[in-house]
Amino acid sequence: DTWNTEFVAALSNENFAFTNFNFYPNPVKDNLKISNNSVIDSVEILSLLGQKMIAKNVNSLETEISLSELSSGIYFVKVSSLGLEKVLKIVKE
């Protein structure tokens, strides 16, 4: 019976990790704001080639990441929450 409970908990995490996820602005000039209803564990900014440009441990429901050091272009943002990851594409002006 324990197994069933753990299975249901795992499924609910998957459904709710990013239910109220939000990020703005996109395109971004300096600061990217990210918010979520579940704790954001970490955020990584990756180049199109997959190189890690910025990594930040967050442990909060919202964060702001300065992208002012990055050159203009397209980047991937990898957000981790509840052991799951969400990847978005942003444009840096």
PyMOL Python script that loads the backbone (N, CA, C, O; Angstrom):
from pymol import cmd

cmd.read_pdbstr("""\
ATOM      1  N   ASP A   1       0.824  -1.208   0.000  1.00  0.00           N
ATOM      2  CA  ASP A   1       0.000   0.000   0.000  1.00  0.00           C
ATOM      3  C   ASP A   1       0.864   1.267   0.000  1.00  0.00           C
ATOM      4  O   ASP A   1       0.482   2.284  -0.579  1.00  0.00           O
ATOM      5  N   THR A   2       2.015   1.198   0.644  1.00  0.00           N
ATOM      6  CA  THR A   2       2.941   2.336   0.661  1.00  0.00           C
ATOM      7  C   THR A   2       3.346   2.720  -0.756  1.00  0.00           C
ATOM      8  O   THR A   2       3.436   3.899  -1.099  1.00  0.00           O
ATOM      9  N   TRP A   3       3.589   1.690  -1.575  1.00  0.00           N
ATOM     10  CA  TRP A   3       4.034   1.946  -2.945  1.00  0.00           C
ATOM     11  C   TRP A   3       3.041   2.832  -3.696  1.00  0.00           C
ATOM     12  O   TRP A   3       3.447   3.758  -4.397  1.00  0.00           O
ATOM     13  N   ASN A   4       1.749   2.555  -3.554  1.00  0.00           N
ATOM     14  CA  ASN A   4       0.722   3.338  -4.237  1.00  0.00           C
ATOM     15  C   ASN A   4       0.759   4.804  -3.828  1.00  0.00           C
ATOM     16  O   ASN A   4       0.643   5.688  -4.677  1.00  0.00           O
ATOM     17  N   THR A   5       0.919   5.066  -2.554  1.00  0.00           N
ATOM     18  CA  THR A   5       0.972   6.435  -2.058  1.00  0.00           C
ATOM     19  C   THR A   5       2.152   7.178  -2.676  1.00  0.00           C
ATOM     20  O   THR A   5       2.000   8.317  -3.117  1.00  0.00           O
ATOM     21  N   GLU A   6       3.320   6.551  -2.714  1.00  0.00           N
ATOM     22  CA  GLU A   6       4.498   7.196  -3.289  1.00  0.00           C
ATOM     23  C   GLU A   6       4.284   7.468  -4.775  1.00  0.00           C
ATOM     24  O   GLU A   6       4.687   8.515  -5.281  1.00  0.00           O
ATOM     25  N   PHE A   7       3.659   6.539  -5.466  1.00  0.00           N
ATOM     26  CA  PHE A   7       3.414   6.699  -6.892  1.00  0.00           C
ATOM     27  C   PHE A   7       2.501   7.895  -7.143  1.00  0.00           C
ATOM     28  O   PHE A   7       2.756   8.693  -8.045  1.00  0.00           O
ATOM     29  N   VAL A   8       1.455   8.018  -6.360  1.00  0.00           N
ATOM     30  CA  VAL A   8       0.517   9.133  -6.498  1.00  0.00           C
ATOM     31  C   VAL A   8       1.221  10.451  -6.194  1.00  0.00           C
ATOM     32  O   VAL A   8       0.990  11.439  -6.890  1.00  0.00           O
ATOM     33  N   ALA A   9       2.063  10.489  -5.184  1.00  0.00           N
ATOM     34  CA  ALA A   9       2.804  11.709  -4.837  1.00  0.00           C
ATOM     35  C   ALA A   9       3.718  12.112  -5.990  1.00  0.00           C
ATOM     36  O   ALA A   9       3.815  13.296  -6.314  1.00  0.00           O
ATOM     37  N   ALA A  10       4.384  11.150  -6.607  1.00  0.00           N
ATOM     38  CA  ALA A  10       5.268  11.445  -7.730  1.00  0.00           C
ATOM     39  C   ALA A  10       4.482  12.034  -8.899  1.00  0.00           C
ATOM     40  O   ALA A  10       4.936  12.980  -9.542  1.00  0.00           O
ATOM     41  N   LEU A  11       3.316  11.480  -9.171  1.00  0.00           N
ATOM     42  CA  LEU A  11       2.484  12.001 -10.251  1.00  0.00           C
ATOM     43  C   LEU A  11       2.021  13.424  -9.957  1.00  0.00           C
ATOM     44  O   LEU A  11       2.016  14.275 -10.846  1.00  0.00           O
ATOM     45  N   SER A  12       1.637  13.676  -8.728  1.00  0.00           N
ATOM     46  CA  SER A  12       1.147  15.015  -8.407  1.00  0.00           C
ATOM     47  C   SER A  12       2.273  16.041  -8.523  1.00  0.00           C
ATOM     48  O   SER A  12       2.030  17.174  -8.938  1.00  0.00           O
ATOM     49  N   ASN A  13       3.505  15.662  -8.163  1.00  0.00           N
ATOM     50  CA  ASN A  13       4.631  16.575  -8.339  1.00  0.00           C
ATOM     51  C   ASN A  13       4.781  16.967  -9.801  1.00  0.00           C
ATOM     52  O   ASN A  13       4.988  18.137 -10.123  1.00  0.00           O
ATOM     53  N   GLU A  14       4.673  15.971 -10.690  1.00  0.00           N
ATOM     54  CA  GLU A  14       4.821  16.239 -12.106  1.00  0.00           C
ATOM     55  C   GLU A  14       3.773  17.227 -12.596  1.00  0.00           C
ATOM     56  O   GLU A  14       4.067  18.111 -13.401  1.00  0.00           O
ATOM     57  N   ASN A  15       2.550  17.070 -12.107  1.00  0.00           N
ATOM     58  CA  ASN A  15       1.473  17.938 -12.562  1.00  0.00           C
ATOM     59  C   ASN A  15       1.577  19.356 -12.013  1.00  0.00           C
ATOM     60  O   ASN A  15       1.112  20.299 -12.653  1.00  0.00           O
ATOM     61  N   PHE A  16       2.175  19.519 -10.845  1.00  0.00           N
ATOM     62  CA  PHE A  16       2.130  20.815 -10.172  1.00  0.00           C
ATOM     63  C   PHE A  16       3.463  21.543 -10.081  1.00  0.00           C
ATOM     64  O   PHE A  16       3.516  22.635  -9.516  1.00  0.00           O
ATOM     65  N   ALA A  17       4.527  20.986 -10.608  1.00  0.00           N
ATOM     66  CA  ALA A  17       5.839  21.630 -10.491  1.00  0.00           C
ATOM     67  C   ALA A  17       5.852  23.005 -11.155  1.00  0.00           C
ATOM     68  O   ALA A  17       6.500  23.929 -10.662  1.00  0.00           O
ATOM     69  N   PHE A  18       5.139  23.142 -12.271  1.00  0.00           N
ATOM     70  CA  PHE A  18       5.194  24.406 -13.008  1.00  0.00           C
ATOM     71  C   PHE A  18       3.807  24.954 -13.359  1.00  0.00           C
ATOM     72  O   PHE A  18       3.621  25.513 -14.440  1.00  0.00           O
ATOM     73  N   THR A  19       2.820  24.796 -12.444  1.00  0.00           N
ATOM     74  CA  THR A  19       1.455  25.221 -12.792  1.00  0.00           C
ATOM     75  C   THR A  19       1.328  26.730 -12.953  1.00  0.00           C
ATOM     76  O   THR A  19       0.653  27.181 -13.878  1.00  0.00           O
ATOM     77  N   ASN A  20       1.949  27.526 -12.089  1.00  0.00           N
ATOM     78  CA  ASN A  20       1.850  28.984 -12.219  1.00  0.00           C
ATOM     79  C   ASN A  20       3.200  29.588 -12.575  1.00  0.00           C
ATOM     80  O   ASN A  20       3.585  30.630 -12.046  1.00  0.00           O
ATOM     81  N   PHE A  21       3.907  28.930 -13.469  1.00  0.00           N
ATOM     82  CA  PHE A  21       5.235  29.379 -13.876  1.00  0.00           C
ATOM     83  C   PHE A  21       5.110  30.613 -14.771  1.00  0.00           C
ATOM     84  O   PHE A  21       4.235  30.680 -15.634  1.00  0.00           O
ATOM     85  N   ASN A  22       6.001  31.589 -14.553  1.00  0.00           N
ATOM     86  CA  ASN A  22       5.969  32.815 -15.342  1.00  0.00           C
ATOM     87  C   ASN A  22       7.389  33.348 -15.490  1.00  0.00           C
ATOM     88  O   ASN A  22       8.197  33.258 -14.566  1.00  0.00           O
ATOM     89  N   PHE A  23       7.681  33.898 -16.654  1.00  0.00           N
ATOM     90  CA  PHE A  23       8.970  34.563 -16.836  1.00  0.00           C
ATOM     91  C   PHE A  23       8.782  35.751 -17.779  1.00  0.00           C
ATOM     92  O   PHE A  23       7.979  35.693 -18.710  1.00  0.00           O
ATOM     93  N   TYR A  24       9.521  36.818 -17.530  1.00  0.00           N
ATOM     94  CA  TYR A  24       9.394  38.035 -18.326  1.00  0.00           C
ATOM     95  C   TYR A  24      10.583  38.936 -18.061  1.00  0.00           C
ATOM     96  O   TYR A  24      11.245  38.725 -17.045  1.00  0.00           O
ATOM     97  N   PRO A  25      10.909  39.908 -18.869  1.00  0.00           N
ATOM     98  CA  PRO A  25      10.379  40.078 -20.215  1.00  0.00           C
ATOM     99  C   PRO A  25      11.083  39.144 -21.201  1.00  0.00           C
ATOM    100  O   PRO A  25      12.148  38.610 -20.891  1.00  0.00           O
ATOM    101  N   ASN A  26      10.518  38.951 -22.345  1.00  0.00           N
ATOM    102  CA  ASN A  26      11.167  38.198 -23.416  1.00  0.00           C
ATOM    103  C   ASN A  26      10.752  38.833 -24.735  1.00  0.00           C
ATOM    104  O   ASN A  26       9.589  38.704 -25.118  1.00  0.00           O
ATOM    105  N   PRO A  27      11.642  39.511 -25.445  1.00  0.00           N
ATOM    106  CA  PRO A  27      13.088  39.593 -25.238  1.00  0.00           C
ATOM    107  C   PRO A  27      13.465  40.371 -23.970  1.00  0.00           C
ATOM    108  O   PRO A  27      12.725  41.237 -23.503  1.00  0.00           O
ATOM    109  N   VAL A  28      14.632  40.034 -23.436  1.00  0.00           N
ATOM    110  CA  VAL A  28      15.122  40.631 -22.192  1.00  0.00           C
ATOM    111  C   VAL A  28      16.337  41.507 -22.481  1.00  0.00           C
ATOM    112  O   VAL A  28      17.187  41.161 -23.302  1.00  0.00           O
ATOM    113  N   LYS A  29      16.401  42.642 -21.796  1.00  0.00           N
ATOM    114  CA  LYS A  29      17.536  43.546 -21.980  1.00  0.00           C
ATOM    115  C   LYS A  29      18.576  43.292 -20.881  1.00  0.00           C
ATOM    116  O   LYS A  29      19.732  42.989 -21.177  1.00  0.00           O
ATOM    117  N   ASP A  30      18.163  43.415 -19.614  1.00  0.00           N
ATOM    118  CA  ASP A  30      19.104  43.251 -18.503  1.00  0.00           C
ATOM    119  C   ASP A  30      18.717  42.130 -17.544  1.00  0.00           C
ATOM    120  O   ASP A  30      19.477  41.180 -17.351  1.00  0.00           O
ATOM    121  N   ASN A  31      17.520  42.245 -16.937  1.00  0.00           N
ATOM    122  CA  ASN A  31      17.119  41.298 -15.899  1.00  0.00           C
ATOM    123  C   ASN A  31      15.936  40.439 -16.326  1.00  0.00           C
ATOM    124  O   ASN A  31      14.923  40.944 -16.811  1.00  0.00           O
ATOM    125  N   LEU A  32      16.084  39.134 -16.136  1.00  0.00           N
ATOM    126  CA  LEU A  32      15.007  38.184 -16.399  1.00  0.00           C
ATOM    127  C   LEU A  32      14.367  37.828 -15.065  1.00  0.00           C
ATOM    128  O   LEU A  32      15.055  37.397 -14.139  1.00  0.00           O
ATOM    129  N   LYS A  33      13.063  38.006 -14.964  1.00  0.00           N
ATOM    130  CA  LYS A  33      12.333  37.668 -13.738  1.00  0.00           C
ATOM    131  C   LYS A  33      11.616  36.342 -13.954  1.00  0.00           C
ATOM    132  O   LYS A  33      10.988  36.120 -14.989  1.00  0.00           O
ATOM    133  N   ILE A  34      11.721  35.469 -12.962  1.00  0.00           N
ATOM    134  CA  ILE A  34      11.090  34.152 -13.033  1.00  0.00           C
ATOM    135  C   ILE A  34      10.325  33.923 -11.741  1.00  0.00           C
ATOM    136  O   ILE A  34      10.837  34.182 -10.652  1.00  0.00           O
ATOM    137  N   SER A  35       9.082  33.431 -11.869  1.00  0.00           N
ATOM    138  CA  SER A  35       8.306  33.092 -10.668  1.00  0.00           C
ATOM    139  C   SER A  35       7.584  31.774 -10.907  1.00  0.00           C
ATOM    140  O   SER A  35       7.337  31.375 -12.045  1.00  0.00           O
ATOM    141  N   ASN A  36       7.252  31.110  -9.806  1.00  0.00           N
ATOM    142  CA  ASN A  36       6.618  29.797  -9.877  1.00  0.00           C
ATOM    143  C   ASN A  36       5.822  29.562  -8.605  1.00  0.00           C
ATOM    144  O   ASN A  36       6.091  30.192  -7.582  1.00  0.00           O
ATOM    145  N   ASN A  37       4.846  28.664  -8.654  1.00  0.00           N
ATOM    146  CA  ASN A  37       4.080  28.348  -7.441  1.00  0.00           C
ATOM    147  C   ASN A  37       4.812  27.330  -6.569  1.00  0.00           C
ATOM    148  O   ASN A  37       4.517  27.218  -5.379  1.00  0.00           O
ATOM    149  N   SER A  38       5.762  26.586  -7.140  1.00  0.00           N
ATOM    150  CA  SER A  38       6.605  25.660  -6.368  1.00  0.00           C
ATOM    151  C   SER A  38       8.005  26.257  -6.288  1.00  0.00           C
ATOM    152  O   SER A  38       8.407  27.030  -7.157  1.00  0.00           O
ATOM    153  N   VAL A  39       8.738  25.898  -5.250  1.00  0.00           N
ATOM    154  CA  VAL A  39      10.081  26.453  -5.060  1.00  0.00           C
ATOM    155  C   VAL A  39      10.961  26.162  -6.273  1.00  0.00           C
ATOM    156  O   VAL A  39      11.075  25.022  -6.721  1.00  0.00           O
ATOM    157  N   ILE A  40      11.574  27.215  -6.787  1.00  0.00           N
ATOM    158  CA  ILE A  40      12.544  27.077  -7.874  1.00  0.00           C
ATOM    159  C   ILE A  40      13.870  26.710  -7.215  1.00  0.00           C
ATOM    160  O   ILE A  40      14.404  27.478  -6.415  1.00  0.00           O
ATOM    161  N   ASP A  41      14.400  25.535  -7.552  1.00  0.00           N
ATOM    162  CA  ASP A  41      15.667  25.106  -6.951  1.00  0.00           C
ATOM    163  C   ASP A  41      16.842  25.830  -7.573  1.00  0.00           C
ATOM    164  O   ASP A  41      17.697  26.363  -6.867  1.00  0.00           O
ATOM    165  N   SER A  42      16.884  25.848  -8.909  1.00  0.00           N
ATOM    166  CA  SER A  42      18.001  26.489  -9.585  1.00  0.00           C
ATOM    167  C   SER A  42      17.593  26.923 -10.976  1.00  0.00           C
ATOM    168  O   SER A  42      16.606  26.449 -11.539  1.00  0.00           O
ATOM    169  N   VAL A  43      18.390  27.849 -11.518  1.00  0.00           N
ATOM    170  CA  VAL A  43      18.189  28.334 -12.883  1.00  0.00           C
ATOM    171  C   VAL A  43      19.544  28.339 -13.567  1.00  0.00           C
ATOM    172  O   VAL A  43      20.537  28.780 -12.989  1.00  0.00           O
ATOM    173  N   GLU A  44      19.583  27.848 -14.795  1.00  0.00           N
ATOM    174  CA  GLU A  44      20.803  27.903 -15.596  1.00  0.00           C
ATOM    175  C   GLU A  44      20.476  28.598 -16.913  1.00  0.00           C
ATOM    176  O   GLU A  44      19.418  28.382 -17.504  1.00  0.00           O
ATOM    177  N   ILE A  45      21.401  29.429 -17.355  1.00  0.00           N
ATOM    178  CA  ILE A  45      21.285  30.058 -18.668  1.00  0.00           C
ATOM    179  C   ILE A  45      22.317  29.356 -19.552  1.00  0.00           C
ATOM    180  O   ILE A  45      23.504  29.324 -19.227  1.00  0.00           O
ATOM    181  N   LEU A  46      21.852  28.796 -20.671  1.00  0.00           N
ATOM    182  CA  LEU A  46      22.725  28.035 -21.565  1.00  0.00           C
ATOM    183  C   LEU A  46      22.757  28.686 -22.941  1.00  0.00           C
ATOM    184  O   LEU A  46      21.763  29.251 -23.398  1.00  0.00           O
ATOM    185  N   SER A  47      23.908  28.600 -23.591  1.00  0.00           N
ATOM    186  CA  SER A  47      24.000  29.058 -24.975  1.00  0.00           C
ATOM    187  C   SER A  47      23.296  28.041 -25.858  1.00  0.00           C
ATOM    188  O   SER A  47      22.930  26.959 -25.398  1.00  0.00           O
ATOM    189  N   LEU A  48      23.105  28.388 -27.125  1.00  0.00           N
ATOM    190  CA  LEU A  48      22.475  27.452 -28.059  1.00  0.00           C
ATOM    191  C   LEU A  48      23.304  26.187 -28.219  1.00  0.00           C
ATOM    192  O   LEU A  48      22.771  25.141 -28.591  1.00  0.00           O
ATOM    193  N   LEU A  49      24.612  26.270 -27.941  1.00  0.00           N
ATOM    194  CA  LEU A  49      25.494  25.102 -28.027  1.00  0.00           C
ATOM    195  C   LEU A  49      25.479  24.283 -26.738  1.00  0.00           C
ATOM    196  O   LEU A  49      26.155  23.260 -26.636  1.00  0.00           O
ATOM    197  N   GLY A  50      24.698  24.744 -25.748  1.00  0.00           N
ATOM    198  CA  GLY A  50      24.586  24.006 -24.494  1.00  0.00           C
ATOM    199  C   GLY A  50      25.618  24.381 -23.456  1.00  0.00           C
ATOM    200  O   GLY A  50      25.717  23.722 -22.421  1.00  0.00           O
ATOM    201  N   GLN A  51      26.393  25.430 -23.710  1.00  0.00           N
ATOM    202  CA  GLN A  51      27.384  25.870 -22.716  1.00  0.00           C
ATOM    203  C   GLN A  51      26.672  26.605 -21.586  1.00  0.00           C
ATOM    204  O   GLN A  51      25.793  27.433 -21.825  1.00  0.00           O
ATOM    205  N   LYS A  52      27.066  26.289 -20.340  1.00  0.00           N
ATOM    206  CA  LYS A  52      26.468  26.946 -19.175  1.00  0.00           C
ATOM    207  C   LYS A  52      27.080  28.336 -19.033  1.00  0.00           C
ATOM    208  O   LYS A  52      28.277  28.470 -18.780  1.00  0.00           O
ATOM    209  N   MET A  53      26.257  29.366 -19.196  1.00  0.00           N
ATOM    210  CA  MET A  53      26.718  30.753 -19.118  1.00  0.00           C
ATOM    211  C   MET A  53      26.533  31.314 -17.701  1.00  0.00           C
ATOM    212  O   MET A  53      27.395  32.025 -17.183  1.00  0.00           O
ATOM    213  N   ILE A  54      25.402  30.982 -17.096  1.00  0.00           N
ATOM    214  CA  ILE A  54      25.071  31.470 -15.753  1.00  0.00           C
ATOM    215  C   ILE A  54      24.387  30.322 -15.019  1.00  0.00           C
ATOM    216  O   ILE A  54      23.548  29.624 -15.589  1.00  0.00           O
ATOM    217  N   ALA A  55      24.749  30.131 -13.754  1.00  0.00           N
ATOM    218  CA  ALA A  55      24.064  29.139 -12.919  1.00  0.00           C
ATOM    219  C   ALA A  55      23.761  29.808 -11.585  1.00  0.00           C
ATOM    220  O   ALA A  55      24.620  30.468 -11.002  1.00  0.00           O
ATOM    221  N   LYS A  56      22.537  29.634 -11.110  1.00  0.00           N
ATOM    222  CA  LYS A  56      22.140  30.283  -9.857  1.00  0.00           C
ATOM    223  C   LYS A  56      21.275  29.340  -9.035  1.00  0.00           C
ATOM    224  O   LYS A  56      20.273  28.820  -9.526  1.00  0.00           O
ATOM    225  N   ASN A  57      21.667  29.119  -7.777  1.00  0.00           N
ATOM    226  CA  ASN A  57      20.811  28.387  -6.841  1.00  0.00           C
ATOM    227  C   ASN A  57      19.797  29.388  -6.310  1.00  0.00           C
ATOM    228  O   ASN A  57      20.164  30.478  -5.871  1.00  0.00           O
ATOM    229  N   VAL A  58      18.522  29.017  -6.350  1.00  0.00           N
ATOM    230  CA  VAL A  58      17.474  29.972  -6.029  1.00  0.00           C
ATOM    231  C   VAL A  58      16.802  29.648  -4.693  1.00  0.00           C
ATOM    232  O   VAL A  58      16.822  30.473  -3.779  1.00  0.00           O
ATOM    233  N   ASN A  59      16.212  28.466  -4.569  1.00  0.00           N
ATOM    234  CA  ASN A  59      15.476  28.047  -3.373  1.00  0.00           C
ATOM    235  C   ASN A  59      14.447  29.081  -2.921  1.00  0.00           C
ATOM    236  O   ASN A  59      14.367  29.430  -1.744  1.00  0.00           O
ATOM    237  N   SER A  60      13.663  29.563  -3.889  1.00  0.00           N
ATOM    238  CA  SER A  60      12.643  30.567  -3.616  1.00  0.00           C
ATOM    239  C   SER A  60      11.547  30.441  -4.679  1.00  0.00           C
ATOM    240  O   SER A  60      11.716  29.733  -5.671  1.00  0.00           O
ATOM    241  N   LEU A  61      10.432  31.128  -4.464  1.00  0.00           N
ATOM    242  CA  LEU A  61       9.338  31.094  -5.430  1.00  0.00           C
ATOM    243  C   LEU A  61       9.574  32.046  -6.597  1.00  0.00           C
ATOM    244  O   LEU A  61       8.919  31.941  -7.635  1.00  0.00           O
ATOM    245  N   GLU A  62      10.519  32.981  -6.421  1.00  0.00           N
ATOM    246  CA  GLU A  62      10.817  33.898  -7.518  1.00  0.00           C
ATOM    247  C   GLU A  62      12.272  34.323  -7.479  1.00  0.00           C
ATOM    248  O   GLU A  62      12.927  34.278  -6.437  1.00  0.00           O
ATOM    249  N   THR A  63      12.761  34.736  -8.634  1.00  0.00           N
ATOM    250  CA  THR A  63      14.146  35.174  -8.736  1.00  0.00           C
ATOM    251  C   THR A  63      14.283  36.154  -9.884  1.00  0.00           C
ATOM    252  O   THR A  63      13.424  36.243 -10.761  1.00  0.00           O
ATOM    253  N   GLU A  64      15.377  36.882  -9.858  1.00  0.00           N
ATOM    254  CA  GLU A  64      15.708  37.803 -10.933  1.00  0.00           C
ATOM    255  C   GLU A  64      17.151  37.528 -11.307  1.00  0.00           C
ATOM    256  O   GLU A  64      18.022  37.477 -10.439  1.00  0.00           O
ATOM    257  N   ILE A  65      17.407  37.350 -12.592  1.00  0.00           N
ATOM    258  CA  ILE A  65      18.748  37.008 -13.050  1.00  0.00           C
ATOM    259  C   ILE A  65      19.237  38.096 -13.989  1.00  0.00           C
ATOM    260  O   ILE A  65      18.559  38.453 -14.952  1.00  0.00           O
ATOM    261  N   SER A  66      20.423  38.619 -13.698  1.00  0.00           N
ATOM    262  CA  SER A  66      21.015  39.645 -14.543  1.00  0.00           C
ATOM    263  C   SER A  66      21.665  38.991 -15.753  1.00  0.00           C
ATOM    264  O   SER A  66      22.526  38.121 -15.619  1.00  0.00           O
ATOM    265  N   LEU A  67      21.243  39.419 -16.929  1.00  0.00           N
ATOM    266  CA  LEU A  67      21.820  38.917 -18.178  1.00  0.00           C
ATOM    267  C   LEU A  67      22.653  39.996 -18.860  1.00  0.00           C
ATOM    268  O   LEU A  67      23.010  39.858 -20.030  1.00  0.00           O
ATOM    269  N   SER A  68      22.963  41.065 -18.139  1.00  0.00           N
ATOM    270  CA  SER A  68      23.660  42.198 -18.755  1.00  0.00           C
ATOM    271  C   SER A  68      25.054  41.826 -19.270  1.00  0.00           C
ATOM    272  O   SER A  68      25.572  42.477 -20.177  1.00  0.00           O
ATOM    273  N   GLU A  69      25.661  40.784 -18.697  1.00  0.00           N
ATOM    274  CA  GLU A  69      26.998  40.351 -19.144  1.00  0.00           C
ATOM    275  C   GLU A  69      26.957  39.548 -20.439  1.00  0.00           C
ATOM    276  O   GLU A  69      27.983  39.391 -21.101  1.00  0.00           O
ATOM    277  N   LEU A  70      25.789  39.042 -20.804  1.00  0.00           N
ATOM    278  CA  LEU A  70      25.679  38.193 -21.995  1.00  0.00           C
ATOM    279  C   LEU A  70      25.549  39.034 -23.254  1.00  0.00           C
ATOM    280  O   LEU A  70      24.958  40.113 -23.233  1.00  0.00           O
ATOM    281  N   SER A  71      26.113  38.527 -24.361  1.00  0.00           N
ATOM    282  CA  SER A  71      25.926  39.235 -25.625  1.00  0.00           C
ATOM    283  C   SER A  71      24.529  38.941 -26.168  1.00  0.00           C
ATOM    284  O   SER A  71      23.865  37.995 -25.744  1.00  0.00           O
ATOM    285  N   SER A  72      24.106  39.768 -27.105  1.00  0.00           N
ATOM    286  CA  SER A  72      22.784  39.600 -27.711  1.00  0.00           C
ATOM    287  C   SER A  72      22.695  38.244 -28.394  1.00  0.00           C
ATOM    288  O   SER A  72      23.680  37.747 -28.940  1.00  0.00           O
ATOM    289  N   GLY A  73      21.506  37.652 -28.360  1.00  0.00           N
ATOM    290  CA  GLY A  73      21.321  36.370 -29.020  1.00  0.00           C
ATOM    291  C   GLY A  73      20.234  35.561 -28.357  1.00  0.00           C
ATOM    292  O   GLY A  73      19.470  36.072 -27.539  1.00  0.00           O
ATOM    293  N   ILE A  74      20.170  34.286 -28.719  1.00  0.00           N
ATOM    294  CA  ILE A  74      19.159  33.373 -28.194  1.00  0.00           C
ATOM    295  C   ILE A  74      19.817  32.458 -27.163  1.00  0.00           C
ATOM    296  O   ILE A  74      20.914  31.944 -27.383  1.00  0.00           O
ATOM    297  N   TYR A  75      19.139  32.265 -26.047  1.00  0.00           N
ATOM    298  CA  TYR A  75      19.639  31.417 -24.963  1.00  0.00           C
ATOM    299  C   TYR A  75      18.532  30.493 -24.489  1.00  0.00           C
ATOM    300  O   TYR A  75      17.347  30.750 -24.704  1.00  0.00           O
ATOM    301  N   PHE A  76      18.942  29.418 -23.842  1.00  0.00           N
ATOM    302  CA  PHE A  76      17.999  28.525 -23.173  1.00  0.00           C
ATOM    303  C   PHE A  76      18.062  28.794 -21.684  1.00  0.00           C
ATOM    304  O   PHE A  76      19.139  29.025 -21.134  1.00  0.00           O
ATOM    305  N   VAL A  77      16.922  28.765 -21.038  1.00  0.00           N
ATOM    306  CA  VAL A  77      16.838  28.910 -19.587  1.00  0.00           C
ATOM    307  C   VAL A  77      16.323  27.588 -19.051  1.00  0.00           C
ATOM    308  O   VAL A  77      15.224  27.156 -19.399  1.00  0.00           O
ATOM    309  N   LYS A  78      17.121  26.941 -18.198  1.00  0.00           N
ATOM    310  CA  LYS A  78      16.720  25.662 -17.601  1.00  0.00           C
ATOM    311  C   LYS A  78      16.366  25.908 -16.139  1.00  0.00           C
ATOM    312  O   LYS A  78      17.216  26.282 -15.331  1.00  0.00           O
ATOM    313  N   VAL A  79      15.094  25.690 -15.819  1.00  0.00           N
ATOM    314  CA  VAL A  79      14.584  25.932 -14.469  1.00  0.00           C
ATOM    315  C   VAL A  79      14.293  24.585 -13.815  1.00  0.00           C
ATOM    316  O   VAL A  79      13.610  23.747 -14.402  1.00  0.00           O
ATOM    317  N   SER A  80      14.811  24.370 -12.595  1.00  0.00           N
ATOM    318  CA  SER A  80      14.558  23.132 -11.860  1.00  0.00           C
ATOM    319  C   SER A  80      13.645  23.411 -10.673  1.00  0.00           C
ATOM    320  O   SER A  80      13.856  24.354  -9.910  1.00  0.00           O
ATOM    321  N   SER A  81      12.614  22.559 -10.535  1.00  0.00           N
ATOM    322  CA  SER A  81      11.674  22.665  -9.423  1.00  0.00           C
ATOM    323  C   SER A  81      11.117  21.282  -9.127  1.00  0.00           C
ATOM    324  O   SER A  81      10.722  20.565 -10.047  1.00  0.00           O
ATOM    325  N   LEU A  82      11.081  20.901  -7.860  1.00  0.00           N
ATOM    326  CA  LEU A  82      10.538  19.604  -7.427  1.00  0.00           C
ATOM    327  C   LEU A  82      11.183  18.436  -8.171  1.00  0.00           C
ATOM    328  O   LEU A  82      10.524  17.436  -8.455  1.00  0.00           O
ATOM    329  N   GLY A  83      12.472  18.564  -8.486  1.00  0.00           N
ATOM    330  CA  GLY A  83      13.181  17.490  -9.170  1.00  0.00           C
ATOM    331  C   GLY A  83      12.880  17.403 -10.657  1.00  0.00           C
ATOM    332  O   GLY A  83      13.332  16.469 -11.320  1.00  0.00           O
ATOM    333  N   LEU A  84      12.126  18.357 -11.197  1.00  0.00           N
ATOM    334  CA  LEU A  84      11.810  18.376 -12.620  1.00  0.00           C
ATOM    335  C   LEU A  84      12.439  19.605 -13.262  1.00  0.00           C
ATOM    336  O   LEU A  84      12.795  20.565 -12.578  1.00  0.00           O
ATOM    337  N   GLU A  85      12.570  19.561 -14.583  1.00  0.00           N
ATOM    338  CA  GLU A  85      13.178  20.687 -15.281  1.00  0.00           C
ATOM    339  C   GLU A  85      12.257  21.209 -16.373  1.00  0.00           C
ATOM    340  O   GLU A  85      11.510  20.458 -17.002  1.00  0.00           O
ATOM    341  N   LYS A  86      12.333  22.505 -16.575  1.00  0.00           N
ATOM    342  CA  LYS A  86      11.593  23.157 -17.654  1.00  0.00           C
ATOM    343  C   LYS A  86      12.623  23.971 -18.431  1.00  0.00           C
ATOM    344  O   LYS A  86      13.429  24.685 -17.835  1.00  0.00           O
ATOM    345  N   VAL A  87      12.597  23.865 -19.754  1.00  0.00           N
ATOM    346  CA  VAL A  87      13.552  24.611 -20.570  1.00  0.00           C
ATOM    347  C   VAL A  87      12.780  25.580 -21.462  1.00  0.00           C
ATOM    348  O   VAL A  87      11.829  25.202 -22.146  1.00  0.00           O
ATOM    349  N   LEU A  88      13.216  26.844 -21.435  1.00  0.00           N
ATOM    350  CA  LEU A  88      12.579  27.871 -22.254  1.00  0.00           C
ATOM    351  C   LEU A  88      13.622  28.518 -23.139  1.00  0.00           C
ATOM    352  O   LEU A  88      14.822  28.442 -22.874  1.00  0.00           O
ATOM    353  N   LYS A  89      13.151  29.149 -24.185  1.00  0.00           N
ATOM    354  CA  LYS A  89      14.052  29.876 -25.073  1.00  0.00           C
ATOM    355  C   LYS A  89      13.787  31.366 -24.880  1.00  0.00           C
ATOM    356  O   LYS A  89      12.636  31.803 -24.896  1.00  0.00           O
ATOM    357  N   ILE A  90      14.852  32.145 -24.698  1.00  0.00           N
ATOM    358  CA  ILE A  90      14.702  33.598 -24.550  1.00  0.00           C
ATOM    359  C   ILE A  90      15.607  34.294 -25.563  1.00  0.00           C
ATOM    360  O   ILE A  90      16.565  33.717 -26.078  1.00  0.00           O
ATOM    361  N   VAL A  91      15.271  35.541 -25.826  1.00  0.00           N
ATOM    362  CA  VAL A  91      16.088  36.381 -26.691  1.00  0.00           C
ATOM    363  C   VAL A  91      16.681  37.478 -25.826  1.00  0.00           C
ATOM    364  O   VAL A  91      15.963  38.197 -25.131  1.00  0.00           O
ATOM    365  N   LYS A  92      18.008  37.598 -25.878  1.00  0.00           N
ATOM    366  CA  LYS A  92      18.714  38.682 -25.156  1.00  0.00           C
ATOM    367  C   LYS A  92      18.967  39.794 -26.153  1.00  0.00           C
ATOM    368  O   LYS A  92      19.597  39.577 -27.188  1.00  0.00           O
ATOM    369  N   GLU A  93      18.468  41.002 -25.837  1.00  0.00           N
ATOM    370  CA  GLU A  93      18.653  42.142 -26.741  1.00  0.00           C
ATOM    371  C   GLU A  93      20.046  42.727 -26.614  1.00  0.00           C
ATOM    372  O   GLU A  93      20.375  43.693 -27.302  1.00  0.00           O
TER     373      GLU A  93
END
""", "prot")
cmd.dss("prot")
cmd.show_as("cartoon", "prot")
cmd.util.cbc("prot")
cmd.orient("prot")
